């Protein structure tokens, strides 16, 4: 069994939703987590994690960590020798996500309050970057934080892009059409 599939079995979505949505947490739909944000549809998250092509021991940036579910899934996949840095703009969701990953026993991840720039430059470069909110264009702040040979999966408009950084200013891009996300924001 692959690590992504295994992560979905071990890191249960029900532990990352609001109590009023626990009974429908297994539905393959996005669910509200408050503050006009959602926990993404499991099928979409699975696709994004597959496209991210994760490996153990990697350092990952999770932009738009929300309830902490994606952060926890990433942390499971990269294993104890890897580390995940989650970033969230809504202070209440930063706390919600932190509590959820702590309660799930995740020790190789931290969720930070988002700042005026996208990502966490002070912890860069990252092997992988997952973005769970849509942008109008690929933020240069995030592109600069990805290692050569690293990969970013990011919604742009109604598409999800897979970007592999081949050299400093050379990118290989694959586009997947037909997805909806909440907008990407910074303070």
C-alpha positions as CSV (number, residue, x, y, z in Angstrom):
1,X,0.0,0.0,0.0
2,X,1.4,3.4,-0.8
3,X,2.1,6.0,1.9
4,X,-0.6,8.4,0.7
5,X,-3.3,5.8,0.9
6,X,-2.0,4.6,4.2
7,X,-2.0,8.3,5.5
8,X,-5.8,8.5,4.6
9,X,-6.5,5.4,6.7
10,X,-4.4,6.5,9.7
11,X,-5.1,10.3,9.8
12,X,-8.8,10.2,10.0
13,X,-10.6,13.3,8.7
14,X,-13.2,13.1,11.4
15,X,-10.6,14.3,13.9
16,X,-10.1,17.5,11.9
17,X,-13.7,18.7,11.4
18,X,-16.0,20.8,13.6
19,X,-18.1,18.7,16.0
20,X,-21.3,19.4,14.1
21,X,-19.8,17.8,10.9
22,X,-18.4,14.6,12.5
23,X,-21.3,12.4,11.3
24,X,-20.7,13.5,7.6
25,X,-16.9,13.7,7.8
26,X,-16.5,10.7,5.6
27,X,-18.5,12.3,2.7
28,X,-16.4,13.2,-0.3
29,X,-17.3,16.9,-0.1
30,X,-15.6,20.0,1.3
31,X,-16.9,20.9,4.8
32,X,-17.0,24.3,6.6
33,X,-14.4,24.8,9.3
34,X,-15.5,28.4,10.1
35,X,-14.3,31.8,9.1
36,X,-15.4,31.2,5.5
37,X,-12.8,28.4,5.1
38,X,-13.3,24.7,4.4
39,X,-11.6,21.3,4.9
40,X,-11.1,20.1,1.3
41,X,-12.8,17.2,-0.4
42,X,-10.9,14.0,0.2
43,X,-10.7,13.1,-3.4
44,X,-9.1,16.5,-4.3
45,X,-6.6,16.2,-1.3
46,X,-5.7,12.7,-2.5
47,X,-5.0,13.9,-6.0
48,X,-2.9,16.8,-4.8
49,X,-0.8,14.6,-2.5
50,X,-0.3,12.1,-5.3
51,X,0.8,15.0,-7.6
52,X,3.2,16.3,-5.0
53,X,5.1,13.0,-5.2
54,X,6.2,13.0,-1.6
55,X,9.0,11.0,0.0
56,X,10.1,10.3,3.5
57,X,12.5,12.7,5.2
58,X,11.3,15.7,3.1
59,X,10.8,19.2,4.4
60,X,7.3,20.4,3.3
61,X,5.5,23.7,3.5
62,X,1.7,23.5,3.8
63,X,0.1,26.8,2.8
64,X,-3.5,27.2,4.0
65,X,-3.3,24.5,6.7
66,X,-6.9,25.2,7.9
67,X,-8.0,22.5,10.4
68,X,-4.6,20.8,10.2
69,X,-5.7,17.8,8.3
70,X,-3.5,18.3,5.3
71,X,-0.6,19.1,7.6
72,X,-1.1,15.8,9.5
73,X,-1.4,13.8,6.2
74,X,1.8,15.4,5.0
75,X,3.6,14.7,8.3
76,X,2.5,11.1,8.2
77,X,3.8,10.6,4.6
78,X,7.2,12.2,5.2
79,X,7.7,10.2,8.4
80,X,9.5,11.0,11.6
81,X,12.6,12.2,9.8
82,X,10.7,14.7,7.7
83,X,9.0,17.9,8.9
84,X,5.9,19.9,7.8
85,X,5.5,23.6,8.3
86,X,1.9,24.6,8.1
87,X,0.8,28.3,7.5
88,X,-2.7,29.6,8.1
89,X,-4.0,33.2,7.9
90,X,-7.0,32.9,10.3
91,X,-5.7,33.1,13.9
92,X,-8.6,30.9,15.2
93,X,-7.8,28.3,12.6
94,X,-4.1,28.4,13.6
95,X,-5.2,27.4,17.1
96,X,-7.8,24.8,15.8
97,X,-5.2,23.2,13.6
98,X,-2.5,23.1,16.3
99,X,-5.0,21.4,18.7
100,X,-6.0,18.9,16.1
101,X,-2.4,17.9,15.1
102,X,-1.5,17.6,18.8
103,X,-4.6,15.5,19.6
104,X,-3.7,13.3,16.6
105,X,-0.3,12.7,18.0
106,X,1.6,14.4,15.2
107,X,5.1,15.5,16.4
108,X,6.8,16.4,13.1
109,X,4.7,19.4,12.2
110,X,4.0,22.9,13.4
111,X,1.4,25.4,12.2
112,X,2.4,29.1,12.1
113,X,0.4,32.3,11.8
114,X,0.7,33.6,8.2
115,X,2.4,36.9,7.7
116,X,2.7,39.6,5.1
117,X,4.5,37.3,2.7
118,X,3.4,33.9,1.5
119,X,5.2,31.0,3.1
120,X,7.9,30.8,5.7
121,X,11.1,32.2,4.2
122,X,13.0,31.7,7.4
123,X,12.6,27.9,7.1
124,X,13.2,27.6,3.3
125,X,14.2,26.0,1.1
126,X,11.5,23.3,1.0
127,X,11.4,20.0,-0.9
128,X,7.7,20.3,-1.5
129,X,5.0,23.0,-1.1
130,X,1.3,22.3,-1.0
131,X,-1.1,25.2,-1.4
132,X,-4.8,24.7,-0.5
133,X,-6.2,28.0,-1.7
134,X,-6.4,29.5,-5.1
135,X,-4.3,32.3,-6.4
136,X,-4.6,34.4,-9.5
137,X,-0.9,33.7,-10.3
138,X,1.9,31.7,-8.8
139,X,3.3,33.8,-5.9
140,X,7.0,34.6,-6.3
141,X,7.3,34.4,-2.5
142,X,6.6,30.7,-2.8
143,X,8.6,30.0,-5.9
144,X,11.7,31.4,-4.2
145,X,11.2,29.0,-1.2
146,X,11.3,25.8,-3.3
147,X,14.5,23.8,-3.7
148,X,16.0,23.1,-7.1
149,X,14.3,19.7,-8.0
150,X,11.5,20.5,-5.6
151,X,7.8,20.5,-6.4
152,X,4.8,22.7,-5.7
153,X,1.1,21.9,-6.1
154,X,-1.0,25.0,-6.2
155,X,-4.5,26.0,-7.4
156,X,-4.5,28.8,-9.9
157,X,-7.9,30.0,-10.8
158,X,-9.9,26.8,-11.5
159,X,-6.9,24.7,-12.2
160,X,-4.3,22.9,-10.1
161,X,-0.7,23.2,-11.2
162,X,2.2,20.9,-10.6
163,X,5.4,22.9,-10.7
164,X,8.8,21.3,-10.6
165,X,11.7,23.6,-10.2
166,X,14.3,22.3,-12.7
167,X,16.8,25.1,-12.3
168,X,16.8,28.6,-10.7
169,X,14.4,30.1,-13.3
170,X,13.3,27.0,-15.2
171,X,10.0,25.3,-14.3
172,X,8.2,22.3,-15.6
173,X,4.4,22.8,-15.3
174,X,1.5,20.3,-15.6
175,X,-2.1,21.7,-15.4
176,X,-5.1,19.8,-14.1
177,X,-8.4,21.6,-14.9
178,X,-11.7,21.9,-13.0
179,X,-11.2,22.6,-9.3
180,X,-12.6,25.2,-6.9
181,X,-10.8,26.5,-3.8
182,X,-11.2,29.4,-1.3
183,X,-8.9,32.4,-2.3
184,X,-5.3,32.6,-1.2
185,X,-4.7,35.6,1.1
186,X,-1.9,37.2,3.2
187,X,-2.1,39.8,6.0
